[in-house]
Structures are given as structure tokens and as C-alpha cells.
């Protein structure tokens, strides 16, 4: 099994920066990311199809599938843990075609997602589920960009510093979930004897 690397990246991301990443690599992400969930994705697509300009460029961008809780007094943002990524699978190609370079969420995704990431040179990153309060400490700025009427699903611009992530799916078809199943199977087989 390949040795895992720790890599520091800054947004926006290029194809050249994400191609060397491998499933299991630990990433510390810096720069601007955009928080968007289901309803936000629908609105973004509706706006693009209506010929409207988006409030941010998709080229080299990173979308975090998250909707934060309200911030306490003196805090930048409330708890901001990842939501289940598979709910956004149906929207993914639309955004990849326009330059999206990475998504952040939790859980496995459809097999077609891995194929799309290979095709467009993008990656899927995991944030630690259940650690939203901890993850909020890496957010240094927050701005509501659009769709404030959606509440927690409003489109947010977040500036992050050393945001901890793991590469789940890479541009070469690597899959951390599959690697884990193989490793567990091998350990289970070995322990039978």
C-alpha cells in the first residue's frame, strides 16, 4: 500500500495541483471555499440556465457540502460539519463542466462520481463527520453570497486556514473506501488462520 502524504493546498486549485493527489492523502486547505447544499445547488443551476452570472467563479473552486449552525456571539461561524455528499451527485457534472476542482463532504458516492472526477480532473475530499464545532475553528472569514432565504442552506463564501481533509476519490480512480474494505478483508482473512 502506498505511503500517505500530507499536503498543503491553497485555492483556487488547478488540475496540475489535484492530479498528484491520491486517495488517503491528508490535505490542509487554505483559501476560499463555498458552502452549498441541495437547495443551493438547485438555485445555482436555475440561475446559470436563466443566463444569470453566479456570485463566484466555478473555475478552480471548491464546494463544501455543509450548512452551518448559527454563530455564537463573538464567533465567525457555528458548527459546520459536512453533510452526506451523495445527495449532490446528480448536480456534480454540471459544476465540473464549469471548472469545479474539488468537493468536500462525507460518505461514499455513486460509482459514476469517480468516473466524472477522472474525466474532469477533480477530487472528492472528506471532512470529519461529527466534528463540526472543531471544523469551525479553521474558518477565519464568512460571507453570505446568495440565497439568504434558504437559511442554513444559503450560499456562503468561507475563508479557511489549514482546514483538515482527506482525499476520498482521486483523479485516477483511487477510492479510500474501497482501500479500507480491501485492507479489512485481508486482515480478517489473515486472522482466520
N, C-alpha and C positions, 0 to 999 in steps of 0.2 A: 504494500500500500504506500502511496506517495506521502512524503512528509508535508504537513500542513504549513502554510506560510502565514505571517501576519503582515498586512499591507495597509498603508495609509493612502487614502484617495481623497481628492478634492473635486467637487462638482464645478462645472458640468463635466460629464465623463465622455471620453471618446471611445470609439471601437477599439483603438490600439491599447487603451488602458484596461478594458474589460476582457479582451481576448486571452491574456495570460492567466486570468483568474481560474482557479479550479475549485470544484465542489469541496467544501470543508475548510477552505481558506478563511482566516479571520480578517475582517476588514474594520478599519477605523475610518469612518466617513466624516469629512469636513465640507462645509459649504452649505448651499441652499438645496433643500428638498421640498416636495409639495405633498401635503397630506390630503388624500382624497379617498372616499369610499364609494359605494354603489351609486347612490343618487347623484353624487358629484360627477362620476364618470358619465352617467346618462346626460346630464346637463352640458358637460363639455362637448360631447358628441353632437347634441342638438345645436349648440352654438356654432360649432365648426360647419355642420351641414347647412346652417342658415347663413353661412358666409361671414359670421362674426369673427373678430380677432380674439384669441384667447388672452387672458391676463398674464400669461407666461409662455416662454418658448419651450416646446417639447424637445427640441434638439439638444441631446446630451443630458436630458433631465432625469431625475429620479423621483418616482412617486411612491410614497409611503401609505400603505393601506391602513389608515388609522383615523380615529375621531377622538380627540381628547376630552377629558372631563374639564369642567370649569377650573380656572386657576384660583388658588387661594390668594389672599391679599399678600402682595409683595413677591409673588411668583410669576414667572413668564408664562407658564402653561401648566395645566393639570396633568394627571396621569395620561400617558399617551402610548399605550401598548398596541401591538399590531392586531389587526382583525384577520379573519380567515380569508386567505388570498384567492381561493378557488372561486369565490363569488365574483371576482373581477375577470376571470378567464375569458368570458365572452367579449370583453372590451379590449383585450390586450393587443391584438394585431392592429387594430385601428390606431393605437398610440405608437406602437413600434414602427409602423409605416411612416410616422411623422418625426421619428428620431428619438423616442424614449429609449434610454440606455439601461435603466435598471428599475426594478420594483422591489419593495420591501414589504414583508408581511409575515404570516405564519402558516404552517401546514403545507401538505403536498398539493400539487396542482395537476391538472389533466396532462396526459402524455403529449397532447398537441402543443402545450406550452413549451416543453423542451425543444420541440421542432421549430417553433417560432423564434425562440431565443437563438438557436443556431443560425437560422435563416437571416435574422436581422442584427446579429452581433450584440446581444444584450444578456443580462444576467438577472437571476432572481435571488434576492438576499433575505435571510431570516433575521428578525429581531426576536428577542426573548419574550415569549408569551408569558403573561402573568407578572411581568416586571415593569409595568407602565409607569409607576412612580419613579423607579430608578432611571428609566429611559428619559424621563422628562428633565433630568439633571444635565443632559447633554444638549438640550435645546437652549440656545443663547438669544434667539430672537423669534418672534411670532407676529405674523400679519395675516389678517383675513383678506384674501384676494377677491373672492366672489362667492355668491350664493349664501349669504349670511342667513337667509330664511331657512336654510337646511339645518341650522343649529350646529350640533357636533359634526355634521357631515359637510359643513362649509369648506370651501377650498382654502387651504392655508399655505402660506409660504413660511417655512421654518429654516432658520439658520442653525446648523448643528456643529458641534465640535467634538471630535473623537467618538462619534456615535458608533457603538459596538454592534457588529453584524457578522454573520457567517454566510458564505456563498452556498446556496442550496442547489441551484442549477447553473451550470456554466455554459459557455458558448460552444462547447464541444460535446454536449450531451451528458456531461457528468451530473450525477444526482446523489446528493448526500443521503437521502432517504434509502435509496437502493443500496448504497455502500454500507449503510448501517444494517440493513437486512442480511446482506451477504456476510458481514462480519459476525453478526449474531448467529446466523446459521452455522458458520464454520466453528464458532466456539461451542455451540450446542452439540454439533457432531463430534467434536474432539472430546467433550466431556462425557459422551456416551460410553467411551472405551476405558 
